[in-house]
Amino acid sequence: MNTIHLLSWFQAPLFALIFILILRSKFSINSWKYILRAFLFGMASVLFIFLLDLIAGAWGYDQLKNLKRSAFFSFVIIGFGSEFGKFLILRYIFLPLKSFKSPLDGVIYSIFISLGFATIALPLYTSGFFSREVEPLFIFTFPFANLLFSIIMGFFVGMGKMRKNRLIDSVTGLGSASFFHGFYFFTFLTSDKTILLVYGLGVFLIAVLLGAKSLNVKSREESNRE
């Protein structure tokens, strides 16, 4: 561990502070306690991926001897393992709230859950608690990448609340976030920076489009009320 690793630990909390300032200036938040809870529950969600990584290590699934093992570890252990913990919190703790009404609410809660997750997960990665060592580029893109995954998941889970179609939309959100998270990790295993760049631009565009759509849905909803 070095100074760069220590500095990287403050990325996710800094992102959370920035989003709090944005919310204060752009939206009317009735209760900040739910935002704080989302962040804290997100920190706790690391336990799921930590336990799954321990099981993978005990059974030898972290021995990435071929492409199949690398793909399984990336998409199932890391991708699904990371996103499933976040999903359980978003789906079963925050979705039932009466104040949770639209995709934008899903995106907001999902962002803070994911940043809470990254706040704990990144120090675990850099301290060697997980099975794999990570490179500097991974360390400094991890919080932002998780932010993008959270927008994708939050949008679909929020759409499920609004459309009364929770199962399909929730599965879509979890599946999409898990796939993109797994692919993100897989690109570092293959050390192919070209694929990482193309992938990163694609996920960024998808997250921006879904984030913008969630704002439009919220605006239409408020207009209909008036």
N, C-alpha and C positions, 0 to 999 in steps of 0.2 A: 504494500500500500504506500502511496506517495501523496504529495500535496495536490496533484491533479485529481486523484481519486477523491480526496476530502472535499475539494471545491465542487466536484460534480454532484456531491450529495445534496447541495443546496439548489440544484436546478428545479426539481419538482416543486418544493415549497415556494420558490420564486415565481414559477408559473401560476401556482395557486393564488399568490398574492396579487399578481397581475389580473387574473380573472375576477377576483373579488373587487378590485378597483373598477374594472369594466362593468360588473354587475351593479355596483353602487351608482355609476354615472348613467347607465343606459336603461336599467330596469328598476321596478319597484319590488323589492324583496320583503315579503311580510315577516318572515322569520329566518334569521341567519343560523339558528340552531340546527336546521336540517342540512345546511351547507357544511357546517362543522362536523356534524355526524357523518355525512357522506365521506369526508376526508379521513376521519378516524376509522370508520368501518373499512375504507379502502386500505388503510395501513394494516388492519387485521386480516384482510383477504390474502395477504402474502402467505399466511399459514398453509393454505391449500396447495400452492405451487411448491412450497418448501417441503411438505410431506410427500407430494408426488415425486419430487426430485430425489428424495431419500429412497423411496421405493424403487425408482428407476436405477439408482446406484446399487441398491442391494441385489437386484435381479440382473444386473449387468446390461441394462438397456442404455446406459450412458457410454458404453464402449462402442463408439461409432466406427465400426470396421468397414462399412459399405454404405452405399447410397440409401438403401432401404432403412437401415438403422438410423441414419442421419435424418431422414425424412420423418420417421416415426417419432424420434426424440424431439424434433423441431415442432411438428404440427400437433402431436398429442400431448407430450409432457410439457413443453414450454408454451405453445400456442393455446391449446385448450385449457391446460392447467392454470395459466395466468388469467385467462378471461372468464373461466367458469366461476371462480371466486368472486370476481367483480359482478358478474351477472346475477348471482344469487342475491347479493346485497341490493342491487338495483331493482330486480324483479320482485323480491319478496319483502323488502323493507320500505322502499321508497315508492314503488309503483302503486301500492294501495292507498297512499296518502290522497286526501281530497284535493290538495293543492297541486297534485301531479295530474295535469290535464292534457298536455300536448307534447309533440316531439321535442320542442325546445326545453321543456322541463326535463325530459329524459336526457337530453344532451348535457344540460347543466349539472344534474346530479351525477351522470356518468363521468363527466370531466373530473369532478372533485374526487370521486371514488378512485378513478384511475391515477390521479396525481398522488393520492394517499398511498396507493399501491406502489408507485414508482419511488416514493420517498423512502420506503423500506426495502424494496427489491433491489434498487441500485447499490446501496451499501453491501447487501448480501452478495451480489455479483462481484463487486470489486474486492470484497474481503475473502472470497474463495469459499463461501458457504455452499454455493451451487456446484454442480458437477463439472461445469466447463469454465475455463478461463475466457475472459472477454477482452477484446482489443479496444483501444481508445475511441475509435469511431463509434463503436457500439455504446460505450459509456456516455458519450455526449449527444447521441441521437435517441437514446432510450426513453427519456421523459417525453420528448416531443412525439416520438412514434406512438407511445401509449396514449397520448392526447388525441392523436388521429383515430386510433382504434376506438377510443371512448365515444367520439362523436358518431361513428358508424353504429356502434351498439346502442347508444342512447337514442338515436333517431328512430330506429326500428322498434325498440321497446316502447318508446313514447307513442309511435303510430299505433301500436297494438292497443294502448289505453284509449286512444281517441276513436279508433275504428271498432272497438270491442272485438278485436281479433288477436287476442294476446298470445295464444300458443304459436301460431304461424309466424307472427312478427317477432316474437321473442326468440324463437329458434333461428330465424333469419339473422337477427342481430348478434346472437351468440356465435353462430356458425361463421358469419362474415368476419367478426373481430378475431375469432380464434384462427381462422385461415390466414388473415393478414399478419397477425402476430407471429404465427408459425413460419410464414414465408420470410418475414423480417429476420428471424433468427437463422433460418436456413441459408439466407444469402451470406451471412457471416461465416457459416461453416464451410461454404464453398469458396469463400474469399473472392467472389466475383463482384467487383465494384460497379461494373456496367449494369448488371442485373439489378443491383441495389439502387442505383440511380434511377433507372427506368421504373422500378417498383415504387420507389419513394415518391416520385412525381405522380404516379398513378394514384396511390393511396391519398396523397395530399389533395389532388383534384377531387376525388370522391368525397373526402371529408368536407372540403369547402362547399361543394355542391349540396350535400346533405345538410350542412350547417345553415346554408342560405335558405334552403327549402323549409327548414324548421322555423326560421324567422318569418317566412312568408305565410306558413300555416298559422302561426301565432297571430300575425297581423290580420289575416282573414277572419280568424275566430273572434278577435276583439271587434272588428267591423260588424260582424253579424250580430253581436250582442247589442251594439248601438242601434 
